[in-house]
Amino acid sequence: MAALPNPLITSSPERLGGTPVFAGTRVPVQSLIDYLEAGHPLDHFLDEFPSVTREHAVAVLELAKQALISPAA
């Protein structure tokens, strides 16, 4: 298994106008959210975006989960 990039998500004005993407790809994180919101399984997203690994997608979802359930500082 390859090491996950650190950070998991990057954003740059030169890449897709600053849209947050999976690090090392041009795949917007919003695409994963859209797929899941539409009821598609994670495997469907991974089939459509082979540059994103399952481990990377799950790590980004975990990051989002932690941001949502962590108490406000």
PyMOL Python script that loads the backbone (N, CA, C, O; Angstrom):
from pymol import cmd

cmd.read_pdbstr("""\
ATOM      1  N   MET A   1       0.838  -1.176   0.000  1.00  0.00           N
ATOM      2  CA  MET A   1       0.000   0.000   0.000  1.00  0.00           C
ATOM      3  C   MET A   1       0.888   1.245   0.000  1.00  0.00           C
ATOM      4  O   MET A   1       1.825   1.347   0.791  1.00  0.00           O
ATOM      5  N   ALA A   2       0.591   2.175  -0.877  1.00  0.00           N
ATOM      6  CA  ALA A   2       1.360   3.408  -0.969  1.00  0.00           C
ATOM      7  C   ALA A   2       1.001   4.331   0.194  1.00  0.00           C
ATOM      8  O   ALA A   2      -0.115   4.306   0.713  1.00  0.00           O
ATOM      9  N   ALA A   3       1.967   5.136   0.582  1.00  0.00           N
ATOM     10  CA  ALA A   3       1.722   6.099   1.652  1.00  0.00           C
ATOM     11  C   ALA A   3       0.734   7.162   1.167  1.00  0.00           C
ATOM     12  O   ALA A   3       0.742   7.554   0.000  1.00  0.00           O
ATOM     13  N   LEU A   4      -0.098   7.608   2.072  1.00  0.00           N
ATOM     14  CA  LEU A   4      -1.039   8.678   1.741  1.00  0.00           C
ATOM     15  C   LEU A   4      -0.301   9.999   1.655  1.00  0.00           C
ATOM     16  O   LEU A   4       0.653  10.230   2.398  1.00  0.00           O
ATOM     17  N   PRO A   5      -0.733  10.867   0.754  1.00  0.00           N
ATOM     18  CA  PRO A   5      -0.090  12.184   0.681  1.00  0.00           C
ATOM     19  C   PRO A   5      -0.398  13.000   1.937  1.00  0.00           C
ATOM     20  O   PRO A   5      -1.430  12.815   2.582  1.00  0.00           O
ATOM     21  N   ASN A   6       0.504  13.884   2.258  1.00  0.00           N
ATOM     22  CA  ASN A   6       0.297  14.794   3.374  1.00  0.00           C
ATOM     23  C   ASN A   6       0.629  16.194   2.901  1.00  0.00           C
ATOM     24  O   ASN A   6       1.798  16.491   2.654  1.00  0.00           O
ATOM     25  N   PRO A   7      -0.345  17.052   2.769  1.00  0.00           N
ATOM     26  CA  PRO A   7      -1.739  16.933   3.194  1.00  0.00           C
ATOM     27  C   PRO A   7      -2.552  16.069   2.226  1.00  0.00           C
ATOM     28  O   PRO A   7      -2.121  15.786   1.108  1.00  0.00           O
ATOM     29  N   LEU A   8      -3.725  15.662   2.680  1.00  0.00           N
ATOM     30  CA  LEU A   8      -4.614  14.841   1.849  1.00  0.00           C
ATOM     31  C   LEU A   8      -5.259  15.643   0.734  1.00  0.00           C
ATOM     32  O   LEU A   8      -5.528  15.119  -0.348  1.00  0.00           O
ATOM     33  N   ILE A   9      -5.506  16.920   1.004  1.00  0.00           N
ATOM     34  CA  ILE A   9      -6.217  17.802   0.082  1.00  0.00           C
ATOM     35  C   ILE A   9      -5.339  19.011  -0.177  1.00  0.00           C
ATOM     36  O   ILE A   9      -4.717  19.548   0.739  1.00  0.00           O
ATOM     37  N   THR A  10      -5.292  19.438  -1.440  1.00  0.00           N
ATOM     38  CA  THR A  10      -4.550  20.644  -1.767  1.00  0.00           C
ATOM     39  C   THR A  10      -5.454  21.603  -2.537  1.00  0.00           C
ATOM     40  O   THR A  10      -6.488  21.220  -3.083  1.00  0.00           O
ATOM     41  N   SER A  11      -5.032  22.844  -2.558  1.00  0.00           N
ATOM     42  CA  SER A  11      -5.764  23.882  -3.275  1.00  0.00           C
ATOM     43  C   SER A  11      -4.760  24.899  -3.774  1.00  0.00           C
ATOM     44  O   SER A  11      -3.895  25.352  -3.025  1.00  0.00           O
ATOM     45  N   SER A  12      -4.879  25.254  -5.039  1.00  0.00           N
ATOM     46  CA  SER A  12      -3.965  26.225  -5.627  1.00  0.00           C
ATOM     47  C   SER A  12      -4.725  27.046  -6.666  1.00  0.00           C
ATOM     48  O   SER A  12      -5.489  26.490  -7.454  1.00  0.00           O
ATOM     49  N   PRO A  13      -4.524  28.348  -6.673  1.00  0.00           N
ATOM     50  CA  PRO A  13      -5.205  29.177  -7.672  1.00  0.00           C
ATOM     51  C   PRO A  13      -4.887  28.750  -9.109  1.00  0.00           C
ATOM     52  O   PRO A  13      -5.684  28.989 -10.016  1.00  0.00           O
ATOM     53  N   GLU A  14      -3.736  28.123  -9.316  1.00  0.00           N
ATOM     54  CA  GLU A  14      -3.344  27.681 -10.659  1.00  0.00           C
ATOM     55  C   GLU A  14      -4.016  26.368 -11.058  1.00  0.00           C
ATOM     56  O   GLU A  14      -3.983  25.999 -12.231  1.00  0.00           O
ATOM     57  N   ARG A  15      -4.619  25.663 -10.116  1.00  0.00           N
ATOM     58  CA  ARG A  15      -5.242  24.368 -10.411  1.00  0.00           C
ATOM     59  C   ARG A  15      -6.735  24.473 -10.142  1.00  0.00           C
ATOM     60  O   ARG A  15      -7.163  24.601  -8.995  1.00  0.00           O
ATOM     61  N   LEU A  16      -7.516  24.417 -11.201  1.00  0.00           N
ATOM     62  CA  LEU A  16      -8.975  24.449 -11.105  1.00  0.00           C
ATOM     63  C   LEU A  16      -9.472  25.641 -10.300  1.00  0.00           C
ATOM     64  O   LEU A  16     -10.460  25.545  -9.573  1.00  0.00           O
ATOM     65  N   GLY A  17      -8.776  26.763 -10.437  1.00  0.00           N
ATOM     66  CA  GLY A  17      -9.211  27.998  -9.792  1.00  0.00           C
ATOM     67  C   GLY A  17      -9.239  27.950  -8.277  1.00  0.00           C
ATOM     68  O   GLY A  17      -9.998  28.690  -7.652  1.00  0.00           O
ATOM     69  N   GLY A  18      -8.424  27.092  -7.674  1.00  0.00           N
ATOM     70  CA  GLY A  18      -8.361  27.015  -6.226  1.00  0.00           C
ATOM     71  C   GLY A  18      -9.294  25.994  -5.608  1.00  0.00           C
ATOM     72  O   GLY A  18      -9.383  25.900  -4.384  1.00  0.00           O
ATOM     73  N   THR A  19      -9.993  25.226  -6.438  1.00  0.00           N
ATOM     74  CA  THR A  19     -10.890  24.181  -5.939  1.00  0.00           C
ATOM     75  C   THR A  19     -10.091  23.139  -5.159  1.00  0.00           C
ATOM     76  O   THR A  19      -9.069  22.664  -5.654  1.00  0.00           O
ATOM     77  N   PRO A  20     -10.527  22.772  -3.959  1.00  0.00           N
ATOM     78  CA  PRO A  20      -9.822  21.725  -3.218  1.00  0.00           C
ATOM     79  C   PRO A  20      -9.860  20.391  -3.979  1.00  0.00           C
ATOM     80  O   PRO A  20     -10.923  19.932  -4.396  1.00  0.00           O
ATOM     81  N   VAL A  21      -8.688  19.786  -4.149  1.00  0.00           N
ATOM     82  CA  VAL A  21      -8.570  18.525  -4.885  1.00  0.00           C
ATOM     83  C   VAL A  21      -7.842  17.497  -4.028  1.00  0.00           C
ATOM     84  O   VAL A  21      -7.136  17.842  -3.080  1.00  0.00           O
ATOM     85  N   PHE A  22      -8.028  16.228  -4.383  1.00  0.00           N
ATOM     86  CA  PHE A  22      -7.235  15.174  -3.758  1.00  0.00           C
ATOM     87  C   PHE A  22      -5.777  15.449  -4.114  1.00  0.00           C
ATOM     88  O   PHE A  22      -5.445  15.595  -5.290  1.00  0.00           O
ATOM     89  N   ALA A  23      -4.915  15.522  -3.119  1.00  0.00           N
ATOM     90  CA  ALA A  23      -3.500  15.838  -3.352  1.00  0.00           C
ATOM     91  C   ALA A  23      -2.916  14.906  -4.399  1.00  0.00           C
ATOM     92  O   ALA A  23      -3.143  13.696  -4.374  1.00  0.00           O
ATOM     93  N   GLY A  24      -2.155  15.492  -5.325  1.00  0.00           N
ATOM     94  CA  GLY A  24      -1.501  14.718  -6.376  1.00  0.00           C
ATOM     95  C   GLY A  24      -2.398  14.414  -7.558  1.00  0.00           C
ATOM     96  O   GLY A  24      -1.994  13.698  -8.474  1.00  0.00           O
ATOM     97  N   THR A  25      -3.622  14.954  -7.552  1.00  0.00           N
ATOM     98  CA  THR A  25      -4.559  14.728  -8.654  1.00  0.00           C
ATOM     99  C   THR A  25      -5.207  16.047  -9.053  1.00  0.00           C
ATOM    100  O   THR A  25      -4.930  17.095  -8.470  1.00  0.00           O
ATOM    101  N   ARG A  26      -6.064  15.976 -10.048  1.00  0.00           N
ATOM    102  CA  ARG A  26      -6.898  17.119 -10.423  1.00  0.00           C
ATOM    103  C   ARG A  26      -8.364  16.803 -10.118  1.00  0.00           C
ATOM    104  O   ARG A  26      -9.265  17.409 -10.697  1.00  0.00           O
ATOM    105  N   VAL A  27      -8.595  15.867  -9.223  1.00  0.00           N
ATOM    106  CA  VAL A  27      -9.949  15.424  -8.889  1.00  0.00           C
ATOM    107  C   VAL A  27     -10.470  16.255  -7.712  1.00  0.00           C
ATOM    108  O   VAL A  27      -9.926  16.180  -6.611  1.00  0.00           O
ATOM    109  N   PRO A  28     -11.524  17.046  -7.944  1.00  0.00           N
ATOM    110  CA  PRO A  28     -12.086  17.836  -6.846  1.00  0.00           C
ATOM    111  C   PRO A  28     -12.683  16.947  -5.755  1.00  0.00           C
ATOM    112  O   PRO A  28     -13.336  15.945  -6.049  1.00  0.00           O
ATOM    113  N   VAL A  29     -12.457  17.316  -4.512  1.00  0.00           N
ATOM    114  CA  VAL A  29     -13.049  16.600  -3.387  1.00  0.00           C
ATOM    115  C   VAL A  29     -14.572  16.656  -3.499  1.00  0.00           C
ATOM    116  O   VAL A  29     -15.259  15.711  -3.111  1.00  0.00           O
ATOM    117  N   GLN A  30     -15.099  17.753  -4.026  1.00  0.00           N
ATOM    118  CA  GLN A  30     -16.544  17.909  -4.195  1.00  0.00           C
ATOM    119  C   GLN A  30     -17.123  16.779  -5.046  1.00  0.00           C
ATOM    120  O   GLN A  30     -18.277  16.397  -4.855  1.00  0.00           O
ATOM    121  N   SER A  31     -16.346  16.246  -5.972  1.00  0.00           N
ATOM    122  CA  SER A  31     -16.830  15.138  -6.806  1.00  0.00           C
ATOM    123  C   SER A  31     -17.179  13.927  -5.956  1.00  0.00           C
ATOM    124  O   SER A  31     -18.191  13.269  -6.197  1.00  0.00           O
ATOM    125  N   LEU A  32     -16.345  13.627  -4.959  1.00  0.00           N
ATOM    126  CA  LEU A  32     -16.629  12.499  -4.071  1.00  0.00           C
ATOM    127  C   LEU A  32     -17.929  12.756  -3.305  1.00  0.00           C
ATOM    128  O   LEU A  32     -18.780  11.872  -3.209  1.00  0.00           O
ATOM    129  N   ILE A  33     -18.078  13.946  -2.769  1.00  0.00           N
ATOM    130  CA  ILE A  33     -19.286  14.295  -2.023  1.00  0.00           C
ATOM    131  C   ILE A  33     -20.506  14.179  -2.932  1.00  0.00           C
ATOM    132  O   ILE A  33     -21.535  13.643  -2.520  1.00  0.00           O
ATOM    133  N   ASP A  34     -20.400  14.675  -4.159  1.00  0.00           N
ATOM    134  CA  ASP A  34     -21.515  14.615  -5.108  1.00  0.00           C
ATOM    135  C   ASP A  34     -21.907  13.168  -5.413  1.00  0.00           C
ATOM    136  O   ASP A  34     -23.094  12.844  -5.459  1.00  0.00           O
ATOM    137  N   TYR A  35     -20.931  12.312  -5.617  1.00  0.00           N
ATOM    138  CA  TYR A  35     -21.214  10.899  -5.901  1.00  0.00           C
ATOM    139  C   TYR A  35     -21.949  10.249  -4.739  1.00  0.00           C
ATOM    140  O   TYR A  35     -22.938   9.543  -4.938  1.00  0.00           O
ATOM    141  N   LEU A  36     -21.467  10.487  -3.540  1.00  0.00           N
ATOM    142  CA  LEU A  36     -22.088   9.879  -2.367  1.00  0.00           C
ATOM    143  C   LEU A  36     -23.477  10.450  -2.119  1.00  0.00           C
ATOM    144  O   LEU A  36     -24.396   9.715  -1.759  1.00  0.00           O
ATOM    145  N   GLU A  37     -23.633  11.755  -2.310  1.00  0.00           N
ATOM    146  CA  GLU A  37     -24.943  12.397  -2.148  1.00  0.00           C
ATOM    147  C   GLU A  37     -25.970  11.826  -3.116  1.00  0.00           C
ATOM    148  O   GLU A  37     -27.148  11.697  -2.782  1.00  0.00           O
ATOM    149  N   ALA A  38     -25.521  11.489  -4.300  1.00  0.00           N
ATOM    150  CA  ALA A  38     -26.415  10.943  -5.329  1.00  0.00           C
ATOM    151  C   ALA A  38     -26.745   9.472  -5.078  1.00  0.00           C
ATOM    152  O   ALA A  38     -27.525   8.874  -5.820  1.00  0.00           O
ATOM    153  N   GLY A  39     -26.156   8.891  -4.036  1.00  0.00           N
ATOM    154  CA  GLY A  39     -26.440   7.502  -3.699  1.00  0.00           C
ATOM    155  C   GLY A  39     -25.540   6.491  -4.367  1.00  0.00           C
ATOM    156  O   GLY A  39     -25.777   5.286  -4.278  1.00  0.00           O
ATOM    157  N   HIS A  40     -24.498   6.978  -5.041  1.00  0.00           N
ATOM    158  CA  HIS A  40     -23.559   6.065  -5.695  1.00  0.00           C
ATOM    159  C   HIS A  40     -22.592   5.498  -4.663  1.00  0.00           C
ATOM    160  O   HIS A  40     -22.215   6.201  -3.726  1.00  0.00           O
ATOM    161  N   PRO A  41     -22.187   4.253  -4.816  1.00  0.00           N
ATOM    162  CA  PRO A  41     -21.205   3.683  -3.889  1.00  0.00           C
ATOM    163  C   PRO A  41     -19.811   4.257  -4.144  1.00  0.00           C
ATOM    164  O   PRO A  41     -19.518   4.770  -5.224  1.00  0.00           O
ATOM    165  N   LEU A  42     -18.981   4.159  -3.145  1.00  0.00           N
ATOM    166  CA  LEU A  42     -17.599   4.631  -3.266  1.00  0.00           C
ATOM    167  C   LEU A  42     -16.903   3.967  -4.450  1.00  0.00           C
ATOM    168  O   LEU A  42     -16.123   4.613  -5.150  1.00  0.00           O
ATOM    169  N   ASP A  43     -17.175   2.698  -4.677  1.00  0.00           N
ATOM    170  CA  ASP A  43     -16.545   1.997  -5.799  1.00  0.00           C
ATOM    171  C   ASP A  43     -16.846   2.659  -7.144  1.00  0.00           C
ATOM    172  O   ASP A  43     -15.991   2.666  -8.029  1.00  0.00           O
ATOM    173  N   HIS A  44     -18.028   3.207  -7.308  1.00  0.00           N
ATOM    174  CA  HIS A  44     -18.376   3.894  -8.557  1.00  0.00           C
ATOM    175  C   HIS A  44     -17.492   5.125  -8.734  1.00  0.00           C
ATOM    176  O   HIS A  44     -16.977   5.370  -9.825  1.00  0.00           O
ATOM    177  N   PHE A  45     -17.317   5.899  -7.666  1.00  0.00           N
ATOM    178  CA  PHE A  45     -16.424   7.063  -7.715  1.00  0.00           C
ATOM    179  C   PHE A  45     -15.008   6.626  -8.079  1.00  0.00           C
ATOM    180  O   PHE A  45     -14.369   7.227  -8.942  1.00  0.00           O
ATOM    181  N   LEU A  46     -14.523   5.581  -7.417  1.00  0.00           N
ATOM    182  CA  LEU A  46     -13.156   5.117  -7.665  1.00  0.00           C
ATOM    183  C   LEU A  46     -12.979   4.614  -9.091  1.00  0.00           C
ATOM    184  O   LEU A  46     -11.909   4.786  -9.674  1.00  0.00           O
ATOM    185  N   ASP A  47     -14.003   3.997  -9.660  1.00  0.00           N
ATOM    186  CA  ASP A  47     -13.940   3.558 -11.056  1.00  0.00           C
ATOM    187  C   ASP A  47     -13.836   4.750 -12.000  1.00  0.00           C
ATOM    188  O   ASP A  47     -13.118   4.697 -12.998  1.00  0.00           O
ATOM    189  N   GLU A  48     -14.553   5.822 -11.682  1.00  0.00           N
ATOM    190  CA  GLU A  48     -14.562   7.019 -12.533  1.00  0.00           C
ATOM    191  C   GLU A  48     -13.294   7.856 -12.384  1.00  0.00           C
ATOM    192  O   GLU A  48     -12.896   8.559 -13.313  1.00  0.00           O
ATOM    193  N   PHE A  49     -12.662   7.778 -11.215  1.00  0.00           N
ATOM    194  CA  PHE A  49     -11.469   8.584 -10.933  1.00  0.00           C
ATOM    195  C   PHE A  49     -10.341   7.679 -10.433  1.00  0.00           C
ATOM    196  O   PHE A  49     -10.040   7.665  -9.240  1.00  0.00           O
ATOM    197  N   PRO A  50      -9.722   6.928 -11.339  1.00  0.00           N
ATOM    198  CA  PRO A  50      -8.710   5.948 -10.922  1.00  0.00           C
ATOM    199  C   PRO A  50      -7.449   6.556 -10.309  1.00  0.00           C
ATOM    200  O   PRO A  50      -6.647   5.835  -9.715  1.00  0.00           O
ATOM    201  N   SER A  51      -7.264   7.865 -10.442  1.00  0.00           N
ATOM    202  CA  SER A  51      -6.089   8.480  -9.813  1.00  0.00           C
ATOM    203  C   SER A  51      -6.257   8.640  -8.306  1.00  0.00           C
ATOM    204  O   SER A  51      -5.297   8.966  -7.609  1.00  0.00           O
ATOM    205  N   VAL A  52      -7.475   8.412  -7.795  1.00  0.00           N
ATOM    206  CA  VAL A  52      -7.731   8.470  -6.349  1.00  0.00           C
ATOM    207  C   VAL A  52      -7.818   7.034  -5.836  1.00  0.00           C
ATOM    208  O   VAL A  52      -8.602   6.232  -6.342  1.00  0.00           O
ATOM    209  N   THR A  53      -7.013   6.722  -4.836  1.00  0.00           N
ATOM    210  CA  THR A  53      -7.058   5.381  -4.251  1.00  0.00           C
ATOM    211  C   THR A  53      -8.184   5.301  -3.220  1.00  0.00           C
ATOM    212  O   THR A  53      -8.650   6.316  -2.704  1.00  0.00           O
ATOM    213  N   ARG A  54      -8.599   4.087  -2.940  1.00  0.00           N
ATOM    214  CA  ARG A  54      -9.614   3.869  -1.898  1.00  0.00           C
ATOM    215  C   ARG A  54      -9.118   4.450  -0.569  1.00  0.00           C
ATOM    216  O   ARG A  54      -9.876   5.117   0.136  1.00  0.00           O
ATOM    217  N   GLU A  55      -7.865   4.203  -0.231  1.00  0.00           N
ATOM    218  CA  GLU A  55      -7.310   4.682   1.033  1.00  0.00           C
ATOM    219  C   GLU A  55      -7.341   6.202   1.115  1.00  0.00           C
ATOM    220  O   GLU A  55      -7.632   6.769   2.168  1.00  0.00           O
ATOM    221  N   HIS A  56      -7.042   6.854   0.003  1.00  0.00           N
ATOM    222  CA  HIS A  56      -7.046   8.323  -0.034  1.00  0.00           C
ATOM    223  C   HIS A  56      -8.473   8.841   0.144  1.00  0.00           C
ATOM    224  O   HIS A  56      -8.702   9.774   0.913  1.00  0.00           O
ATOM    225  N   ALA A  57      -9.429   8.245  -0.561  1.00  0.00           N
ATOM    226  CA  ALA A  57     -10.831   8.672  -0.455  1.00  0.00           C
ATOM    227  C   ALA A  57     -11.347   8.478   0.966  1.00  0.00           C
ATOM    228  O   ALA A  57     -11.995   9.367   1.520  1.00  0.00           O
ATOM    229  N   VAL A  58     -11.064   7.329   1.553  1.00  0.00           N
ATOM    230  CA  VAL A  58     -11.529   7.054   2.918  1.00  0.00           C
ATOM    231  C   VAL A  58     -10.868   8.019   3.902  1.00  0.00           C
ATOM    232  O   VAL A  58     -11.521   8.485   4.836  1.00  0.00           O
ATOM    233  N   ALA A  59      -9.601   8.322   3.710  1.00  0.00           N
ATOM    234  CA  ALA A  59      -8.911   9.252   4.603  1.00  0.00           C
ATOM    235  C   ALA A  59      -9.528  10.648   4.520  1.00  0.00           C
ATOM    236  O   ALA A  59      -9.657  11.328   5.538  1.00  0.00           O
ATOM    237  N   VAL A  60      -9.909  11.076   3.324  1.00  0.00           N
ATOM    238  CA  VAL A  60     -10.551  12.378   3.166  1.00  0.00           C
ATOM    239  C   VAL A  60     -11.921  12.373   3.842  1.00  0.00           C
ATOM    240  O   VAL A  60     -12.300  13.354   4.482  1.00  0.00           O
ATOM    241  N   LEU A  61     -12.660  11.282   3.705  1.00  0.00           N
ATOM    242  CA  LEU A  61     -13.954  11.183   4.390  1.00  0.00           C
ATOM    243  C   LEU A  61     -13.768  11.204   5.910  1.00  0.00           C
ATOM    244  O   LEU A  61     -14.556  11.827   6.622  1.00  0.00           O
ATOM    245  N   GLU A  62     -12.745  10.539   6.399  1.00  0.00           N
ATOM    246  CA  GLU A  62     -12.454  10.565   7.840  1.00  0.00           C
ATOM    247  C   GLU A  62     -12.105  11.976   8.300  1.00  0.00           C
ATOM    248  O   GLU A  62     -12.525  12.408   9.374  1.00  0.00           O
ATOM    249  N   LEU A  63     -11.339  12.688   7.485  1.00  0.00           N
ATOM    250  CA  LEU A  63     -10.982  14.076   7.797  1.00  0.00           C
ATOM    251  C   LEU A  63     -12.245  14.932   7.899  1.00  0.00           C
ATOM    252  O   LEU A  63     -12.385  15.738   8.819  1.00  0.00           O
ATOM    253  N   ALA A  64     -13.149  14.755   6.958  1.00  0.00           N
ATOM    254  CA  ALA A  64     -14.409  15.500   6.971  1.00  0.00           C
ATOM    255  C   ALA A  64     -15.240  15.118   8.203  1.00  0.00           C
ATOM    256  O   ALA A  64     -15.839  15.979   8.848  1.00  0.00           O
ATOM    257  N   LYS A  65     -15.268  13.851   8.515  1.00  0.00           N
ATOM    258  CA  LYS A  65     -16.027  13.384   9.691  1.00  0.00           C
ATOM    259  C   LYS A  65     -15.481  14.023  10.957  1.00  0.00           C
ATOM    260  O   LYS A  65     -16.243  14.518  11.788  1.00  0.00           O
ATOM    261  N   GLN A  66     -14.170  14.013  11.102  1.00  0.00           N
ATOM    262  CA  GLN A  66     -13.563  14.608  12.296  1.00  0.00           C
ATOM    263  C   GLN A  66     -13.859  16.104  12.380  1.00  0.00           C
ATOM    264  O   GLN A  66     -14.093  16.627  13.470  1.00  0.00           O
ATOM    265  N   ALA A  67     -13.852  16.788  11.257  1.00  0.00           N
ATOM    266  CA  ALA A  67     -14.151  18.223  11.251  1.00  0.00           C
ATOM    267  C   ALA A  67     -15.589  18.480  11.683  1.00  0.00           C
ATOM    268  O   ALA A  67     -15.884  19.501  12.305  1.00  0.00           O
ATOM    269  N   LEU A  68     -16.480  17.555  11.352  1.00  0.00           N
ATOM    270  CA  LEU A  68     -17.892  17.743  11.673  1.00  0.00           C
ATOM    271  C   LEU A  68     -18.249  17.342  13.100  1.00  0.00           C
ATOM    272  O   LEU A  68     -19.167  17.914  13.688  1.00  0.00           O
ATOM    273  N   ILE A  69     -17.539  16.367  13.664  1.00  0.00           N
ATOM    274  CA  ILE A  69     -17.941  15.884  14.983  1.00  0.00           C
ATOM    275  C   ILE A  69     -17.060  16.415  16.108  1.00  0.00           C
ATOM    276  O   ILE A  69     -17.373  16.212  17.281  1.00  0.00           O
ATOM    277  N   SER A  70     -15.978  17.081  15.773  1.00  0.00           N
ATOM    278  CA  SER A  70     -15.105  17.646  16.807  1.00  0.00           C
ATOM    279  C   SER A  70     -15.806  18.835  17.467  1.00  0.00           C
ATOM    280  O   SER A  70     -16.443  19.644  16.792  1.00  0.00           O
ATOM    281  N   PRO A  71     -15.683  18.930  18.783  1.00  0.00           N
ATOM    282  CA  PRO A  71     -16.283  20.090  19.456  1.00  0.00           C
ATOM    283  C   PRO A  71     -15.635  21.386  18.981  1.00  0.00           C
ATOM    284  O   PRO A  71     -14.446  21.420  18.663  1.00  0.00           O
ATOM    285  N   ALA A  72     -16.417  22.430  18.939  1.00  0.00           N
ATOM    286  CA  ALA A  72     -15.898  23.738  18.530  1.00  0.00           C
ATOM    287  C   ALA A  72     -14.850  24.205  19.534  1.00  0.00           C
ATOM    288  O   ALA A  72     -15.002  24.010  20.740  1.00  0.00           O
ATOM    289  N   ALA A  73     -13.802  24.814  19.034  1.00  0.00           N
ATOM    290  CA  ALA A  73     -12.723  25.299  19.925  1.00  0.00           C
ATOM    291  C   ALA A  73     -13.071  26.647  20.508  1.00  0.00           C
ATOM    292  O   ALA A  73     -12.289  27.209  21.275  1.00  0.00           O
TER     293      ALA A  73
END
""", "prot")
cmd.dss("prot")
cmd.show_as("cartoon", "prot")
cmd.util.cbc("prot")
cmd.orient("prot")
